Amino acid sequence: MNTRLAAWELVCEALSPGVSPELPDRLSSSKSLWPVIIGWADAHLVTPAVYVGLRKKALLEHLPEEAHQYLQSVYQMNHSRNGALLNQLDEAIRLMNSRGIVPVLLKGAAYLKTGVYEDTAARILSDLDLLVEEARVSEAVDALRSIGYEERDIHWNPKHKHWAPLVRPGVFGAIEIHRRLFDGKSNEILPVDAVWNDLVVERQGDLSFSCLSATKTVLLSFLHSEVVDRLGPQFIVGLRSLQDLSALHGKYREKIDWKAIHGLLESHGAARSFRDYLYAARRLASLTVLPELRFGLREQAHFAVCQAGVRWKTVERLRPHLDEFSDVGIRRIYGSNKTGIILGYYRLVRAVRKVARGSWMIASSRDGFKRRMV
């Protein structure tokens, strides 16, 4: 089997809640694969989760000593880091509560505080996202400034969905104060006004904060990875996003209204990406939601291209160009009202233009090379 694909599949199996009978033998016989396995895990920010998954399956003894030590050390560092981030988050919540502000925790901050993950060290966090009512954003920022936080980027766009990231010497993560969840199309799908009426209020000791409902938490996670970060249109299966999906499903289960999510995304033209997302979750994490949803050749073909990018570096380098020819990419370039045959026409126009431009660039580079040789 292709080395890159074999390593990637072992990472997926480590993250999956199930365990295949042949996995112990495959781990024992894959010593030469571990540099590639760790490369995939690091690239997708799931290295601590791989350690947690293998430990839960009682398979750590099948790892080479160096690989075991590396995974364990990254896990321990992330355990310490997330503990510090949790203290930082508690401090920010308490400070805002003192001014009558009850922040809404988003994404990793919510997962960390509400125990979405059984082992909080399994999830790598980059920053802490807090949603505050528009009228109180400046007040929340001033509160953080009073304890030493300052803006990382003084030239930040004031119309952005969140305030410039706030940092302080000695802390691990930036704090981002959001006025809305998204900019662009995702803001139409999940506008901030739809959030305020559907919050879950939490109280832990002297701290008061809110979180999105289970359904909107899943929707936020999907939109962030597949629409904002555009992993799906670039034919990338985001392993951390699937890790989040599995953890959210494990915690909330029947509280998640999958039909409502699918219906909403369908009304906004994003159901295809959602189907690709769920198909990958079924294939890689054995996660089945919406059992009545039938996947066809389109989802299988999308997943096959994703795997081709894993298998071959050449395909991986082509991914950004493939994104340009997706339905979303064509609509982004030529207008959001393009449908059906019109999409195919503009896809052909785009291809012809890129070929023509590429031929011109090749000819130009050859002429330049000849001139330099003279």
C-alpha positions in Angstrom: 0.0 0.0 0.0 1.0 3.6 -0.6 3.0 4.8 2.5 1.3 8.1 2.8 -2.2 6.5 2.6 -1.3 3.7 5.0 0.0 6.2 7.6 -3.1 8.5 7.2 -5.4 5.5 7.7 -3.6 4.5 10.9 -4.2 8.1 12.2 -7.9 7.8 11.3 -8.2 4.5 13.1 -6.5 5.9 16.2 -9.1 8.7 16.2 -12.0 6.4 15.5 -14.0 5.2 18.5 -14.0 1.6 17.3 -11.0 -0.7 16.9 -10.5 -3.3 14.2 -9.1 -6.7 15.2 -6.0 -6.4 12.9 -5.0 -2.9 14.2 -2.6 -4.2 16.9 -0.7 -6.2 14.3 -0.6 -3.3 11.9 0.8 -1.0 14.5 3.4 -3.5 15.5 4.6 -4.0 11.9 4.5 -0.3 11.0 7.7 0.9 12.6 8.9 2.5 9.3 5.6 4.4 8.9 5.8 6.3 12.2 7.6 9.4 10.9 4.8 9.8 8.3 2.0 9.0 10.8 3.3 11.7 13.1 3.6 14.0 10.2 -0.1 13.6 9.4 -1.1 13.9 13.0 0.9 17.1 13.5 -0.3 18.6 10.2 -4.0 18.1 11.3 -3.4 19.1 15.0 -4.6 15.8 16.3 -1.4 14.4 17.8 -2.7 14.4 21.4 -5.9 12.8 20.2 -4.0 10.0 18.5 -2.3 9.3 21.9 -5.6 9.4 23.7 -7.2 7.1 21.2 -4.5 4.5 21.3 -4.3 4.7 25.1 -8.1 4.2 25.3 -7.8 1.1 23.0 -4.9 -0.2 25.1 -2.6 -0.2 22.1 0.3 2.0 23.2 2.4 -1.1 23.9 2.4 -1.8 20.1 4.2 1.5 19.3 7.9 1.9 18.8 9.5 3.5 21.9 10.4 6.8 20.1 6.9 7.2 18.7 5.4 6.4 22.1 7.6 9.0 23.8 6.9 11.7 21.2 3.1 11.2 21.4 3.2 11.1 25.2 5.3 14.3 25.4 3.0 16.2 23.0 0.0 15.0 25.0 1.5 16.1 28.3 2.5 19.5 26.9 -1.0 20.0 25.6 -2.5 18.9 29.0 -0.4 21.7 30.7 -1.3 24.2 28.0 -5.1 23.5 28.2 -5.0 23.7 31.9 -3.4 27.2 31.6 -6.0 28.2 28.9 -8.8 27.1 31.2 -7.5 29.3 34.0 -7.1 32.1 31.5 -10.7 31.6 30.3 -12.1 31.5 33.9 -10.3 34.8 34.6 -11.8 36.4 31.5 -15.4 35.1 32.4 -15.1 36.3 36.0 -13.9 39.7 34.9 -16.8 40.1 32.4 -19.3 38.9 35.0 -18.1 41.6 37.3 -19.3 44.1 34.7 -22.6 42.4 34.1 -21.5 40.7 30.9 -22.3 37.0 30.3 -20.1 35.9 27.4 -21.0 33.1 25.0 -18.2 30.5 24.7 -17.5 29.4 21.1 -15.7 26.4 19.6 -12.7 25.2 21.6 -13.4 27.5 24.5 -16.9 25.9 24.9 -15.5 22.3 24.4 -12.9 23.0 27.1 -15.3 24.5 29.7 -18.2 22.1 29.2 -16.3 18.8 28.9 -17.2 17.9 25.3 -14.0 15.8 25.3 -13.6 13.2 28.0 -10.0 14.1 28.1 -9.6 17.8 27.6 -5.9 17.4 26.6 -7.1 15.6 23.4 -8.0 18.9 21.7 -5.5 21.4 20.6 -6.8 25.0 21.0 -5.3 28.0 19.1 -7.2 30.8 20.9 -10.3 31.5 23.0 -13.4 32.8 21.2 -16.1 34.7 23.2 -19.2 36.2 21.7 -20.5 39.4 23.3 -23.5 41.6 22.4 -22.5 44.2 19.9 -23.3 47.1 22.3 -20.9 45.7 24.9 -17.9 44.6 22.8 -15.9 47.7 23.7 -16.7 47.3 27.4 -15.5 43.7 27.3 -12.3 44.7 25.5 -11.7 47.5 28.1 -12.1 44.9 30.9 -9.4 42.7 29.4 -7.2 45.7 28.8 -7.4 46.5 32.5 -5.5 43.3 33.3 -2.8 43.7 30.7 -4.3 42.5 27.5 -3.6 44.5 24.3 -4.4 44.2 20.6 -1.9 42.1 18.5 -2.8 44.0 15.3 -3.4 47.8 15.5 -4.5 47.9 11.9 -7.3 45.4 12.4 -10.5 46.0 10.2 -13.1 47.4 12.7 -15.9 45.8 10.6 -14.4 42.3 11.1 -16.6 39.6 12.9 -14.4 39.9 16.0 -12.2 42.5 17.7 -8.4 42.3 17.0 -7.0 39.3 19.0 -6.0 40.3 22.5 -2.8 39.0 24.0 -0.9 39.4 27.3 2.6 38.4 28.2 2.8 35.1 30.0 -0.5 33.6 28.7 -0.7 30.8 26.1 -3.6 32.0 23.9 -5.1 35.1 22.4 -8.7 36.1 23.3 -11.0 37.0 20.4 -14.1 39.0 21.3 -16.8 38.3 18.7 -19.6 40.6 17.7 -21.0 37.9 15.3 -20.0 34.4 14.4 -19.1 34.8 10.7 -18.7 37.2 7.8 -19.9 36.5 4.3 -22.2 33.6 3.4 -21.9 31.7 6.7 -23.3 34.8 8.4 -26.5 34.4 6.3 -26.7 30.7 7.3 -26.1 31.3 11.0 -26.7 35.0 11.8 -25.9 36.2 15.3 -29.5 37.2 15.8 -30.5 33.5 15.6 -28.1 32.7 18.4 -29.2 35.0 21.2 -32.6 33.3 21.4 -31.2 29.8 21.5 -28.5 29.8 24.2 -27.8 27.3 27.0 -26.9 29.3 30.2 -24.2 27.6 32.3 -23.2 28.3 35.9 -20.0 26.8 37.4 -19.3 28.1 40.9 -19.2 31.9 40.7 -18.9 31.9 36.9 -21.8 32.6 34.5 -21.5 32.0 30.8 -23.6 30.7 27.9 -23.0 28.2 25.1 -24.8 27.6 21.8 -27.4 24.9 21.7 -26.2 21.4 20.6 -27.6 21.8 17.1 -26.0 25.2 16.5 -22.7 24.0 18.0 -22.5 21.3 15.4 -23.6 23.8 12.7 -20.9 26.3 13.8 -18.2 23.6 13.7 -19.3 22.5 10.2 -19.4 26.0 8.8 -16.1 27.0 10.2 -14.2 24.0 8.7 -16.1 23.4 5.5 -17.3 26.9 4.4 -14.9 29.4 6.1 -11.7 27.3 5.9 -13.0 25.6 2.7 -11.6 22.2 3.5 -14.3 20.3 1.6 -14.1 22.4 -1.6 -10.3 21.9 -1.5 -10.8 18.1 -1.2 -9.3 18.0 2.3 -10.7 15.8 5.0 -10.0 17.8 8.2 -9.2 15.3 10.8 -9.6 17.8 13.7 -13.1 18.8 12.4 -14.0 15.1 12.4 -12.5 14.7 15.8 -14.8 17.5 17.0 -17.8 16.0 15.3 -17.3 12.7 17.0 -16.9 14.3 20.4 -20.0 16.5 19.9 -22.0 13.5 18.8 -20.8 11.5 21.8 -21.8 14.3 24.3 -25.1 15.5 22.8 -26.5 12.7 20.7 -30.3 13.1 20.5 -30.1 16.8 21.4 -28.7 17.4 17.9 -31.3 18.1 15.3 -29.6 16.7 12.2 -32.6 17.1 10.0 -32.8 20.8 10.8 -29.1 21.3 10.0 -29.5 19.6 6.7 -32.6 21.5 5.8 -31.1 24.8 6.7 -27.9 24.1 4.7 -30.0 22.9 1.7 -32.0 26.1 1.7 -28.6 28.0 1.4 -27.1 25.8 -1.2 -24.5 24.2 1.2 -26.1 20.7 1.6 -23.6 19.1 -0.8 -20.6 20.1 1.4 -22.5 18.8 4.4 -23.2 15.4 2.7 -19.4 15.1 1.8 -18.7 15.9 5.5 -21.0 13.3 6.8 -19.8 10.7 4.3 -16.2 11.2 5.4 -17.3 10.9 9.0 -19.1 7.6 8.2 -16.1 6.2 6.3 -13.4 7.3 8.7 -15.0 7.5 12.1 -17.9 5.0 11.7 -20.2 7.9 12.6 -23.7 7.5 11.2 -26.2 10.3 11.6 -29.4 10.8 9.5 -29.6 7.1 8.6 -32.2 7.9 6.0 -29.6 10.0 4.1 -28.4 8.0 1.1 -24.9 8.7 -0.3 -24.2 8.3 -4.0 -21.5 8.5 -6.6 -20.9 12.2 -6.1 -20.0 11.8 -2.4 -17.9 8.7 -3.2 -16.1 10.6 -6.0 -15.4 13.6 -3.7 -14.0 11.2 -1.0 -11.8 9.4 -3.6 -10.3 12.7 -4.7 -9.6 13.6 -1.0 -7.8 10.2 -0.7 -5.9 10.8 -3.9 -4.5 14.0 -2.3 -3.4 11.9 0.6 -1.9 9.3 -1.6 0.1 11.5 -4.0 1.9 14.8 -3.3 1.2 15.9 -6.9 -2.6 15.8 -6.3 -2.1 17.5 -2.9 -0.4 20.5 -4.7 -3.3 20.7 -7.1 -6.0 21.0 -4.4 -6.1 24.9 -4.5 -6.7 24.8 -8.2 -9.4 22.1 -7.8 -11.2 24.4 -5.4 -11.5 27.0 -8.2 -13.6 24.6 -10.3 -16.0 23.5 -7.5 -19.5 24.9 -7.6 -18.6 27.2 -4.7 -15.5 28.4 -6.4 -17.2 29.2 -9.7 -20.0 31.0 -7.9 -17.4 33.0 -5.9 -15.6 34.1 -9.1 -18.6 34.6 -11.5 -21.5 35.3 -9.2 -23.7 33.5 -6.7 -26.7 33.2 -9.0 -25.0 30.7 -11.4 -26.7 27.2 -11.5 -26.9 24.0 -13.5 -25.6 24.3 -17.1 -24.4 27.8 -16.5 -22.0 26.6 -13.9 -20.6 24.1 -16.4 -20.2 26.8 -19.0 -18.2 29.1 -16.6 -16.1 26.1 -15.4 -15.1 25.6 -19.1 -14.4 29.3 -19.5 -12.2 29.2 -16.4 -10.3 26.1 -17.6 -9.6 27.6 -21.1 -8.4 30.8 -19.5 -6.0 29.0 -17.2 -4.7 26.8 -20.0 -4.1 29.9 -22.2 -2.4 31.8 -19.3 -0.3 28.8 -18.5 0.9 28.4 -22.1 1.8 32.1 -22.2 3.7 31.8 -19.0 5.6 28.8 -20.3 6.5 30.6 -23.5 7.5 33.7 -21.6 9.7 31.8 -19.2 11.4 30.0 -22.2 12.1 33.4 -23.9 13.5 34.8 -20.7 15.7 31.7 -20.3 17.0 32.1 -23.9 17.7 35.8 -23.3 19.7 35.0 -20.0 21.7 32.4 -21.9 22.6 35.0 -24.6 
